[in-house]
Amino acid sequence: MYPSESGHENSYSVGWIMGTEAASSPSSSSSVASSLDLISPSSSPVDAKQFPYFHHPSHQLLQDKGFIQHKYYKFRAKCLRERGRLGIGQSQSMNTLFRFWSHFLRTHFNRKMYNELKSYATEDAKHNYRYGMECLFRFFSYGLEKKMRKDLFDDFQEETLKDYKSGHLYGLEKYWAFLKYRKDKTPIETRDELKQILQKYKTLDDFRGAGVDSSKNHHHHHPAPAQAPAPAPAPAPA
């Protein structure tokens, strides 16, 4: 789908939310730690140790016979309780839930689950914790590559514009990557406002140049979020 330079998520294993066979892959632990998804040019700092390789409850949520609903509800409740106890942005379990939602929804779309991802991610972002929003944008970008849905594509554009106007580039970068690398070349219509903004971004390096020190873009030091450029000041009155 996307080349490695785009921060393609398939560069690491997500066996810890799949069945036992997937989780036992010998490369799982090292690939999680080296996830390119966490060092996208405009991503926020997220320590890879938040996602250790171990038999987390979420590991059992998917099995050969499909989704195990009662285990999901138990896992979800635990994550939300921890979020309530520790506070917004302080729960590693909540980050795991965000990440689970982002992956699961790509192939098993559920409206209620999607609305929860979007709602909690938006609430966290209002308190300057953006990992949930980054999971939402990865769901949009990679999920719509798997299956185009007009309602979700409209949401993708809407959330990208909101993200950009709030001073961030992560959503815009994921939208740019989706347009550039999608295999289905059926024309899709981008809003005029987004088209105008995207004219300034031709490569991933353009996102790095918009406030990210690319020299820090490696596996152990994650860059600070890139900020959308501030509008030019109005000219002084004559």
Disulfide bonds with the S-S distance in Angstrom:
none
